[in-house]
Amino acid sequence: MNKNLKLGLFLLGATVFNIVLMFVFIIAIFLVASRFLGDTPNPVVYQIVLFVGFIASIVLTFLIYGKVMRWLQAKYNLEQHFPQLFKKKK
């Protein structure tokens, strides 16, 4: 398995992880909003809460994804397994 294939598989796996994590946060925020706003919430308030929850899920996913990627790079020394994506210009 060459370095480009390893990189492609890693990026595919990381993307799937990121999407699944965001989906989990969106569902969790939706369930919490439904629980706290009751059976018949005001539609405007509910839309605002869901919009803020959606933005919060994006931010949380970004932060967790960054920490997981740093941890994986440190644990498995990924620089030696993947080609350098952006080469420094001389």
Protein Blocks (a to p, Z undefined) as FASTA:
>chain_A
ZZklmmmmmmmmmmmmmmmmmmmmmmmmmmmmmmmnojbdcfklmmmmmmmmmmmmmmmm
mmmmmmmmmmmmmmnopmlmpccfbacdZZ
